Amino acid sequence: MSSNAAALRLFFALQPQAGQSAALVEHVAPLMTRLGAQPVPAENLHATLCFIGAIAPEDLEKLKGVAACQHASRASLQAASCAANPL
């Protein structure tokens, strides 16, 4: 990685459809209010599958190529609990 280039912090994630994200945000709004917490914007909601870490910008195309070769069957995801991400 060149000293001038900023590393990219990357991850693979599942991103809900816009309507699903909006419903999730609406569903947890009362809890967020009770906790005095700042909600995450609906467009930022995702479920991280794999944290890649920091990579050099010049390696991004190689990573995209590897990711494009990955295939999976359709899956269903159901959340049974909620956990906080420690800061």
N, C-alpha and C positions, 0 to 999 in steps of 0.2 A: 504494500500500500504506500503510495507516495505521501510525503510529509504534508503536501498542500491539500490533498483530497480528504474530505471528511468521510469517515466510515459510515456506512448505512447500517442501521440496526433493523434487522428483518425477522419476520416470522411468517409461518403459514397459519391461516385461520379460516374458520367458517364464518361467513357474514350472513345474518338473517336478511330476508327480503324486507323492503322498506316498511310494509304494513306490519310485519312481525316485530320489527324493532320498535315501531311506534306503540304497539300493544304492550310490549315488555316495559317500556318507559312509563306508560300509563299505569300498568299494573303495580309497579314498585313506587309510584309517586307518593302515596300516603306514608310508606316507610321512610322514604327520603326526607319528607317533611318532618316526621317525628324525630328523626336522627339529626336534623339540621344539616344534612349532607347535600353536597352539590351533585346533581344528576349528570350522568354522562349523556351527551347528545345522542339521539337515536342513530344517527348516521355513523357513530363511532363504536357501536356495539358489535362485538365479535367474540368468538370462542377460539382462543389460541390453541392450535394443535401441536405446533412445534416452534420453539424459539430458535432461530438460526444464529443470531448474534450479530456481531459487527463484521461486515465484509467491505472490501474495497469497491468503490463505484465501478471500476473496470472489470470486476468479476460478476456484476449484475446480470449481464446477458448469458453467461455460462449457467448461473443459477436458474434463470428463466427457462433455459433449454432443458435442464434436468427436470424442473417442475412440470414442464409441458409433456414429458414422457410418462408422468404418473397417472394412473387411472384407478378408479375405485367404483364399486357398485353403489347404487343409490342406497342411502341410509336414512334412518329416522333418528332424530335426537330428541330426547325428552329430559328436561331438567327436573330432578327430584329434590334438589337442594340448592342453596345459594351460599357462596363463600366470598369473603373479602380478600382482596389482594393487598397484602401488607406493603406499606411504603418504605 
